[in-house]
Structure formats: C-alpha cells, structure tokens
C-alpha cells in the first residue's frame, strides 16, 4: 500500500543528499545492533554523524568509502551517548534487514536527490 499523497512542495522539503562514509565503527551502546558513521557531504554541508542499523549486510570495512543517500535536514537525534545528525536511507530485504540506498555511479558529494 502506498503512503499518503503529497505535493511536489512537500517532497522538496525533504533534503536528501549523497555523502561518502569516512568512518564506521560499532555502536555497542545502541539497543539494536548499529554502527556509528561519519559521512562527508561536501563543502556546502560538511561532515555529519549517523547511527545506522545496517550490521547484517555491512562491516565497517565495506562501508568506508561507499556513497550513501541520507536526509540531512532532520533535527539531530540523541541515541544514547551519540548524537545522530542525518538519516541514512535504505530498504528492507525479504528478511527485514536494511540494504543501503546510494548511487550506482560515483557522483559529487552533497548532490541533492531529484
């Protein structure tokens, strides 16, 4: 079932940008298995941190250098001792595990989804 119908202006309010994962480390304090990510969104936005529950399909080593899509205009969210500053996007697979959303070719950092 599709979600509620929105206007194009509603869509434009969600600022989805591409960034490159600079570092990924385990987040043992999180309630569900997660990584703490540091992501570079280019000179306009800079670096942001995110907590991501993506431990089933990814290791820290496979995440570093990868381009990901993230919402960069949500307010920061405190997750235990960590402040998450953006929401990394993905889809759930058939087992309910997150698969990251990102470009299939390298694109300039900070590029906006459209």
Secondary structure, DSSP 4 states (H G I P E B T S, - for coil): -------HHHHHHS-EEEEEEEEEEE-TTSSS--EEEEEE--TTT-EEEEEE--TTT--HHHHTT-EEEEE--SPPEEETTEEE-SEE-EEE-TTS-EEE---SS---TTPBP-
